[in-house]
């Protein structure tokens, strides 16, 4: 019963499970534990109140974790993508811009990360789905529609997304499509 409660609790915090380990966000830091809730270990330790880590996801081979980090400098707010090894070392910043890069998911082969990038200008949001090739760090925009969420069931051939203005509409776009 303790194991089931731990799993439910962690998934409510946007957790990800691989090889019997759970990675999750708690108090704006990334943690990892065994699937029975033991051996809890903080991977990030944000000392700055203006920094918060969220949405951790295991790579398909279980060797790395991708996550988003919210950062605030004065009036500028941004969210950037980072990857790290599963023990919290080898932290690498993947994006560096003035937009909100968020909701990262690994491709099945671990070579790409699909994510949402949101620009806020004059109180208007414009979000697009992008994919990053990890070897080259090249980013390709996949969509041209406003405000959507990426479905975490990214399978590599298609990316599913939904539009906020119509919660029942689900779009599918081929990742290699020219559109």
C-alpha positions, 0 to 999 in steps of 0.5 A, spaced: 500 500 500 505 504 501 508 503 494 502 505 491 501 511 495 508 513 493 507 512 486 500 516 486 503 522 490 509 522 485 505 522 479 501 528 481 507 532 481 509 530 474 513 524 475 516 519 471 518 512 472 524 508 469 528 501 471 524 501 478 526 509 479 521 515 480 524 522 478 519 527 481 519 535 483 518 536 490 518 544 493 521 546 486 527 541 486 528 535 482 528 528 486 529 521 485 527 515 489 526 507 488 519 505 486 518 503 493 519 510 496 526 509 499 532 512 497 530 519 496 535 523 493 535 531 491 538 532 484 537 539 484 538 544 490 535 551 488 538 556 493 535 562 489 527 563 490 527 566 483 529 559 480 524 553 480 525 546 477 519 542 474 517 536 469 522 531 470 523 526 464 527 520 464 531 518 457 529 512 454 535 508 456 534 511 463 541 515 463 539 522 463 533 526 465 530 532 462 527 538 465 525 545 465 527 551 470 523 557 471 528 563 472 526 570 474 531 576 473 527 583 475 521 583 471 523 578 466 521 571 466 523 565 462 523 557 463 529 553 460 530 546 458 536 542 462 538 535 462 543 532 467 545 525 468 541 521 473 545 522 479 544 530 478 551 531 475 553 533 468 548 539 468 547 542 461 543 548 459 539 546 452 535 552 451 537 560 452 532 565 450 527 569 453 521 565 452 518 559 456 521 553 453 517 547 457 514 540 458 519 536 455 519 529 452 524 525 450 524 521 443 523 514 443 531 513 441 533 518 446 536 523 440 531 528 440 527 532 445 520 535 443 517 541 447 513 547 448 515 554 447 511 560 449 512 567 447 508 572 451 508 579 448 503 584 450 499 579 455 498 575 449 501 568 449 503 564 442 505 557 443 509 552 438 511 545 439 519 544 437 523 538 437 531 539 438 536 534 436 541 533 442 547 532 437 547 538 434 542 542 438 538 544 432 531 546 434 525 545 429 518 548 430 513 543 428 507 547 429 503 554 427 497 554 432 496 557 438 496 555 446 497 547 446 499 542 450 504 536 448 501 529 449 506 525 453 505 519 449 510 522 444 512 516 439 517 519 435 513 519 428 508 523 431 507 529 436 500 530 439 498 536 441 491 540 443 489 547 443 486 550 449 481 554 445 478 547 444 479 542 449 476 537 445 480 538 439 487 534 438 492 535 432 497 530 430 503 532 426 508 528 422 515 530 425 518 530 419 513 534 415 515 541 412 508 544 414 
